[in-house]
């Protein structure tokens, strides 16, 4: 069954115009005709375009998707391969989507599928024709969607899953562990599955690509919201450590504080030393640190940096690598370090090699 030109939807119309524009840049290509909703063995293909190149006929089979997430890209590839199985003539499979990430593009290349997106990425290869374009920008909608996956409530879920990627979670079990609603777990679940970072079995969901998830989070990381404050203390060495432990081990419902960034990393996988100590705290935790460490406010020359956080749930999500030493967990420590300049990235890489062994 064919769909008339007048009845194709806007996305397909825009995809067709994009394809026309790209092909018009190659003078030796002559358009012979266009068909819509052409039947394959099982599934239809959105657009089939017949071309002539130096008297030789070629067919572009184009599937148009409203999302370029890997989950939908893989579905489109199956549709294209289904169409190719039904048609013996020379068929070039093409995927068109609003935006295709590097992972989605790599998947297309691996499967021998050409692609175009509305952001300017393009890859088409057949006969003597070769078109390839790469852009570095991401559309705002894609950035928003990815960042929503890393917002505080979702981040609680991801940190728990990354601590043991092979563990399979039921939705209700994960919601309880992360202290979020079942509805929120469902949203995170969709985001992970769309990007193929997780898989589902009859026992629940687990992370199948923790490495890819952590890399994406690192590259789009936004530190937890709070007020960053700088101080100076005359305490150092054992005196500083003992005073800090007294404060951290006294955490309760009112006062919360923990080592963060470089200071947390020193308890997991030491990598040199820095000139400052770092903490996350709430207001009462800040006051306890100020008293125990004899902190004085400074505008420069600080050796203690405390971020007073708005999200108290974040402060309750901690680890204790040594008695009385309360730290951000390994995942959060890695993210903070990876976004703390060149020295931080070196420390983050060391921490990842030493402690995040599931990535090897």
Beta strands, then each sheet from edge to edge (+ up, - down):
strand 1: 29-39
strand 2: 44-53
strand 3: 56-65
strand 4: 91-97
strand 5: 114-117
strand 6: 122-126
strand 7: 129-133
strand 8: 198-201
strand 9: 204-207
strand 10: 226-232
strand 11: 257-259
strand 12: 277-281
strand 13: 296-297
strand 14: 304-309
strand 15: 318-322
strand 16: 325-328
sheet 1: 1+ 2- 3+ 4+ 5+ 6- 7+
sheet 2: 8+ 9-
sheet 3: 11+ 12- 14- 10+ 13-
sheet 4: 15+ 16-
end
